[in-house]
Amino acid sequence: MTELPSEIRNEQELEDLLSQPSQKLIDTLANLDGDISILGVGGKMGPTLARMAKRAAPNKRVIGVARFSEAGLKEKLQGWDIETVECDLLDRAAVERLEKTANVVFMAGRKFGSAGNQSLTWAMNVQVPAIVAEAFAASRITVFSTACVYPFVDITGQGAREDLDLNPPGEYANSCVGRERMFEHFSRTHGTKVSLIRLSYAIDMRYGVLHDVARAVQSGEPVQVNSGHCNVIWQGDANDIALQSLAYADNPPFVLNLSGPELVSVRRLAQKFGEKFDQEPILSGSEQDKAWIIDTSLQQQLFGYPSVPLPRLIDWTAKWLSDGQRSLGKPTHFEVRDGNY
């Protein structure tokens, strides 16, 4: 990666940086046969991940699949030389008609609003994976999962490891366990090679835990510290490692925790943003002795340290909000502890 900028001035610069591939990713994709489909490309991370794949492997076709309900997204992707296909992934027949590329990144899922329509959450997080895993049985698949599949663990430890039993709180988190189990089942029955990526809080200047905490401090709103610790990672690093994980897909599935190595204190984050904005943060609650935190030792061993360190992410976020730049208006709800979103 080239030298990191001191600030990110606009969304074009942000998306350029988020989609910049590492040399390791370029080399990895060069050694993988076949084109790449990204299912659920319309989410927060999908567009820059698709663009990164195309930049890393310009001779491969990158196909973005989604319902494309967001105005202008299809045209933006096409402008980046990404092919687009409209598809409702709940429609089995439509999924069957999709081109079966050698490589698939599965990014579809439902989180926000889950508490109001649990049945749709289960359909999106369990039925869709079953449909896709069966239809793409001959492909190599990287699956975006979440650290929410783990139970809370002691903040004085290293965080949840990949071999920890999955016993999380709440329907949403359990539906995410269901997503993993569907891909695991079809991996075992069809021999499909799968990577399960348990991501914890990707950071984009327009959303994420840092954005949520900074925005609250800036506007004088309370910052909830009951869930007082977490892991975060620059979304560009998350994109890069997730795409590299295609090369690690296996049967039974390869499992990887994906986030930054630091145990981030929400209280300390609020204090840091208070210094940036010259505003005393308002803190609510008190830290619990357990949190949704993960051990990223395997990630560091295989892929190295993330390219963007936490202090730089804090600086970028503070400057972004100070400049009045756009927010996606999609809070992470990092403070939720019962699994109901």
C-alpha positions in Angstrom: 0.0 0.0 0.0 1.2 3.5 -0.7 1.8 6.0 2.1 -1.3 6.7 4.0 -2.8 10.2 3.6 -3.1 12.4 6.7 -6.8 13.0 5.9 -9.5 11.8 3.5 -11.2 14.9 1.9 -14.2 13.4 0.1 -16.0 10.3 -0.9 -14.1 9.8 -4.1 -10.8 9.7 -2.1 -12.4 7.5 0.5 -13.6 4.9 -2.1 -10.3 5.0 -3.9 -8.5 4.2 -0.7 -11.0 1.5 0.4 -10.6 -0.3 -2.9 -6.8 -0.2 -3.2 -5.5 -3.8 -3.3 -2.3 -5.0 -1.7 0.4 -6.6 -3.7 -0.4 -9.8 -1.8 -4.0 -9.7 -3.0 -2.9 -9.1 -6.6 -0.6 -12.1 -6.4 -3.3 -14.2 -4.7 -5.9 -13.6 -7.4 -3.4 -14.0 -10.2 -2.9 -17.6 -8.9 -6.7 -18.3 -8.7 -8.4 -19.6 -11.8 -11.7 -18.2 -12.8 -13.9 -15.1 -12.4 -15.5 -13.7 -9.3 -19.1 -13.2 -8.4 -20.1 -11.0 -5.4 -23.5 -11.9 -4.1 -25.1 -9.1 -2.1 -22.8 -6.5 -3.6 -25.2 -3.7 -2.7 -24.4 -3.5 1.1 -22.0 -1.1 2.9 -18.8 -3.1 2.0 -19.8 -4.7 -1.3 -19.1 -1.9 -3.8 -15.5 -1.2 -2.6 -14.8 -4.9 -2.3 -16.0 -5.5 -5.9 -13.9 -2.5 -7.1 -10.8 -3.8 -5.2 -11.2 -7.3 -6.8 -11.3 -5.7 -10.3 -8.3 -3.5 -9.5 -6.4 -6.5 -8.2 -7.3 -8.7 -11.1 -8.3 -6.5 -14.1 -8.3 -9.5 -16.5 -10.9 -11.3 -14.4 -14.6 -10.6 -14.8 -16.1 -9.3 -11.5 -19.9 -9.8 -11.4 -21.9 -7.9 -8.7 -25.3 -9.5 -7.9 -28.0 -7.7 -5.8 -31.5 -6.3 -6.0 -30.0 -2.9 -6.6 -32.6 -0.9 -4.7 -30.1 2.0 -4.1 -30.4 4.5 -6.9 -27.2 4.9 -9.0 -25.3 1.9 -7.5 -25.6 -0.2 -10.6 -24.2 2.6 -12.7 -21.4 3.3 -10.3 -20.3 -0.4 -10.4 -20.5 -0.5 -14.1 -18.3 2.6 -14.2 -15.7 0.6 -12.4 -15.9 -2.2 -15.0 -17.9 -4.5 -12.8 -20.7 -6.4 -14.4 -24.1 -6.2 -12.7 -26.9 -8.7 -12.4 -30.2 -8.0 -10.7 -31.4 -11.0 -8.5 -33.4 -11.6 -5.4 -31.4 -14.3 -3.6 -34.5 -15.6 -2.0 -35.7 -16.6 -5.4 -34.3 -20.1 -5.9 -35.0 -20.2 -9.6 -33.3 -16.8 -10.1 -30.2 -18.0 -8.2 -30.1 -21.1 -10.3 -30.0 -19.0 -13.4 -26.9 -17.0 -12.2 -23.6 -17.7 -14.0 -21.6 -20.1 -11.8 -18.2 -18.5 -11.6 -15.3 -20.4 -10.0 -15.0 -17.9 -7.2 -17.8 -16.4 -5.1 -17.9 -13.8 -2.2 -21.1 -14.1 -0.3 -22.1 -10.8 1.4 -25.9 -11.1 1.7 -27.6 -10.9 5.0 -29.9 -9.0 7.3 -29.2 -7.3 10.6 -30.9 -3.9 11.1 -34.6 -4.2 11.7 -34.2 -7.9 12.7 -36.1 -7.5 15.9 -39.2 -6.3 14.0 -39.3 -9.1 11.5 -37.4 -12.2 12.8 -38.8 -14.5 10.1 -37.3 -12.4 7.3 -34.0 -12.3 9.2 -33.9 -16.1 9.3 -34.9 -16.4 5.7 -32.1 -14.0 4.6 -29.5 -15.4 7.0 -30.3 -19.1 6.7 -32.5 -19.9 3.7 -30.5 -17.7 1.3 -27.2 -19.4 2.2 -28.8 -22.8 1.7 -30.0 -21.8 -1.8 -26.6 -20.3 -2.7 -24.5 -23.1 -1.3 -26.5 -25.6 -3.2 -26.5 -23.6 -6.5 -22.8 -22.8 -6.3 -21.6 -26.2 -5.0 -18.8 -26.3 -7.6 -17.5 -22.9 -6.7 -14.9 -21.7 -4.2 -16.8 -19.5 -1.7 -15.8 -16.9 0.8 -18.7 -16.2 3.2 -19.0 -13.0 5.3 -20.1 -14.0 8.8 -19.8 -12.0 12.0 -18.1 -12.1 15.4 -21.7 -12.1 16.8 -21.7 -15.9 16.4 -19.6 -16.1 19.6 -20.8 -15.7 23.1 -19.5 -12.8 25.1 -16.0 -13.5 26.5 -13.9 -12.1 29.3 -12.3 -8.8 28.4 -9.1 -9.8 30.3 -8.5 -12.6 27.9 -7.4 -12.8 24.2 -10.9 -12.8 22.8 -13.0 -15.5 21.2 -10.9 -18.0 19.1 -12.1 -19.7 16.0 -12.6 -23.0 17.8 -14.9 -21.6 20.5 -18.3 -23.1 20.7 -21.0 -20.9 19.0 -23.6 -20.0 21.6 -24.5 -16.3 21.1 -27.3 -14.2 22.6 -30.4 -13.2 20.6 -32.2 -14.3 17.4 -30.1 -12.3 15.0 -26.8 -13.8 16.2 -28.2 -17.3 16.1 -29.5 -16.8 12.6 -25.9 -16.0 11.7 -24.8 -19.3 13.2 -27.4 -20.8 10.9 -25.8 -19.1 7.9 -22.5 -20.7 8.8 -24.1 -24.1 9.4 -25.8 -24.1 5.9 -22.5 -23.4 4.2 -20.8 -26.0 6.4 -23.5 -28.6 5.6 -23.2 -28.2 1.8 -19.5 -28.0 2.0 -19.5 -31.4 3.7 -22.1 -32.9 1.4 -20.9 -31.5 -1.9 -17.2 -31.0 -1.2 -17.5 -27.3 -1.7 -14.5 -25.3 -0.6 -15.6 -22.5 1.8 -14.0 -19.8 3.9 -16.0 -18.4 6.8 -15.0 -14.9 7.7 -16.1 -13.7 11.1 -15.8 -10.0 10.8 -15.9 -7.6 13.7 -16.7 -3.9 12.9 -15.2 -2.7 9.6 -14.4 1.0 9.6 -15.5 3.4 6.8 -15.5 7.1 7.6 -19.3 7.1 6.8 -20.3 4.5 9.4 -18.8 2.1 12.0 -18.1 2.1 15.7 -15.6 5.0 15.4 -18.1 7.1 13.4 -20.9 6.3 16.0 -18.8 7.3 19.0 -17.3 10.4 17.3 -20.7 11.6 16.1 -22.2 11.2 19.6 -19.3 13.1 21.2 -19.5 15.8 18.6 -23.2 16.3 19.1 -23.2 16.1 22.9 -25.1 12.8 23.0 -24.3 10.1 25.6 -21.9 7.3 24.6 -23.0 4.0 26.1 -20.0 2.1 27.6 -21.8 -1.0 28.9 -20.4 -2.8 25.9 -17.1 -1.1 26.6 -14.7 -3.0 24.4 -14.5 -4.2 20.8 -12.2 -4.9 17.8 -12.3 -2.7 14.7 -10.5 -2.8 11.3 -10.1 -0.5 8.3 -12.7 -1.6 5.7 -10.0 -1.7 3.0 -8.0 -4.2 5.0 -11.2 -6.2 5.6 -11.9 -6.2 1.9 -8.4 -7.3 1.0 -8.1 -10.1 3.5 -11.6 -11.4 2.7 -10.7 -11.6 -1.0 -7.4 -13.3 -0.2 -9.3 -15.9 1.9 -10.7 -17.3 -1.4 -7.3 -19.1 -1.6 -7.8 -20.7 1.8 -11.3 -22.0 1.1 -11.5 -25.7 2.2 -13.7 -28.6 3.1 -14.6 -28.6 5.9 -14.6 -24.8 5.9 -11.6 -22.6 6.8 -12.6 -20.2 9.6 -11.0 -16.9 10.2 -11.6 -14.1 12.7 -11.2 -10.7 10.9 -10.6 -7.5 12.8 -7.9 -5.3 14.3 -5.6 -6.9 17.0 -6.2 -4.2 19.6 -8.8 -4.4 22.3 -10.4 -1.0 21.8 -11.9 0.8 24.8 -15.1 2.7 24.0 -14.5 5.0 26.9 -11.0 5.8 25.7 -12.3 6.3 22.1 -14.9 8.8 23.5 -12.1 10.7 25.4 -9.9 10.8 22.3 -12.7 12.2 20.2 -13.5 14.7 23.0 -9.9 15.9 22.6 -10.3 16.2 18.9 -13.5 18.2 19.1 -12.6 20.1 22.3 -15.8 18.7 23.8 -16.2 16.8 27.0 -17.8 13.4 26.2 -20.9 12.3 28.0 -20.5 8.6 29.1 -23.4 6.4 30.1 -23.3 3.1 32.0 -20.3 1.2 33.1 -18.1 -1.4 31.4 -19.1 -5.1 31.8 -16.5 -7.8 32.3 -17.5 -9.6 29.1 -17.8 -8.3 25.5 -18.0 -9.5 21.9 -14.3 -9.5 21.3 -12.2 -11.8 19.1 -8.7 -13.2 19.0 -7.2 -12.3 15.6 -3.9 -14.2 16.0 -4.5 -16.5 13.0 -5.3 -13.5 10.8 -2.0 -11.8 11.8 -0.1 -15.0 11.2 -1.5 -15.4 7.7 -2.0 -11.9 6.5 0.1 -9.7 8.7 -0.8 -6.5 10.7 -3.6 -4.3 9.2 -2.2 -1.6 6.9 -4.1 1.2 8.7 -3.5 1.5 12.5 -6.1 2.6 15.0 -4.7 6.1 15.7 -4.9 6.9 12.0 -8.5 5.7 11.8 -9.3 8.0 14.7 -7.7 11.0 13.0 -9.5 10.3 9.7 -12.8 9.9 11.4 -12.5 13.1 13.5 -11.5 15.1 10.4 -14.3 13.6 8.3 -17.0 14.6 10.9 -15.3 18.0 11.6 -15.6 18.7 7.8 -19.3 17.8 7.9 -18.9 14.9 5.4 -21.7 12.5 4.7 -22.9 9.7 7.1 -24.7 6.6 5.8 -27.1 6.9 8.8 -26.6 3.2 9.6 -25.5 2.9 13.3 -23.7 -0.2 14.3 -25.7 -0.6 17.5 -22.4 -1.8 19.1 -23.9 -1.0 22.5 -26.6 -3.7 22.1 -25.9 -6.7 24.4 -29.1 -8.9 24.0 -28.7 -9.5 20.3 -31.9 -7.7 19.4 -31.3 -5.2 16.6 
